[in-house]
């Protein structure tokens, strides 16, 4: 309920310790840290494109023609 309340009220109490970014949900902060600070990247086996999230890679693979 607290997470829902934060989203509804626009409160951003989850702060990145490495930059000034603030988020209303811990999952958004986690995604930010992975994408921006940890530079975890996956590579498409068909075309070599770098992709940050596994879910995005799965979506990409459905449409990739392997340039």
C-alpha positions as CSV (number, residue, x, y, z in Angstrom):
1,X,0.0,0.0,0.0
2,X,2.9,2.4,0.8
3,X,4.3,1.9,-2.7
4,X,0.9,2.6,-4.2
5,X,0.5,5.7,-2.1
6,X,3.9,7.0,-3.3
7,X,2.9,6.6,-6.9
8,X,-0.4,8.3,-6.4
9,X,1.0,11.2,-4.5
10,X,4.1,11.6,-6.7
11,X,6.5,11.2,-3.7
12,X,10.0,10.1,-4.7
13,X,11.7,8.7,-1.6
14,X,14.0,6.2,-3.2
15,X,17.2,8.0,-4.1
16,X,20.1,6.8,-6.1
17,X,23.3,6.8,-4.1
18,X,25.4,7.4,-7.2
19,X,23.6,10.4,-8.7
20,X,20.8,12.8,-8.1
21,X,18.0,10.6,-9.5
22,X,14.9,9.9,-7.3
23,X,12.2,7.3,-7.8
24,X,8.8,6.6,-6.2
25,X,9.3,2.8,-6.3
26,X,12.3,0.6,-5.4
27,X,12.0,-1.4,-8.6
28,X,12.4,1.8,-10.7
29,X,15.5,2.7,-8.7
30,X,16.9,-0.8,-9.2
31,X,16.3,-0.6,-13.0
32,X,18.0,2.8,-13.1
33,X,21.1,1.5,-11.2
34,X,21.3,-1.5,-13.6
35,X,20.9,0.5,-16.7
36,X,23.0,3.6,-15.9
37,X,25.6,2.6,-13.3
38,X,26.2,-1.1,-13.6
39,X,26.2,-1.0,-17.5
40,X,24.8,-4.6,-17.6
41,X,24.2,-5.2,-21.3
42,X,23.0,-8.1,-23.3
43,X,23.8,-8.6,-26.9
44,X,21.4,-9.8,-29.6
45,X,22.8,-13.0,-31.0
46,X,21.3,-12.1,-34.4
47,X,22.4,-8.5,-35.0
48,X,24.8,-7.7,-32.1
49,X,22.7,-4.8,-30.7
50,X,23.4,-4.0,-27.1
51,X,20.3,-4.2,-24.9
52,X,20.1,-3.5,-21.2
53,X,17.1,-5.6,-20.0
54,X,16.4,-9.3,-20.6
55,X,12.7,-8.5,-21.3
56,X,13.7,-6.0,-24.0
57,X,16.1,-8.5,-25.5
58,X,13.2,-11.0,-25.7
59,X,11.0,-8.5,-27.4
60,X,13.8,-7.4,-29.7
61,X,14.5,-11.0,-30.8
62,X,10.8,-11.5,-31.9
63,X,11.3,-8.7,-34.5
64,X,15.0,-8.9,-35.3
65,X,15.9,-9.9,-38.8
66,X,19.6,-10.2,-38.1
67,X,21.2,-7.4,-40.0
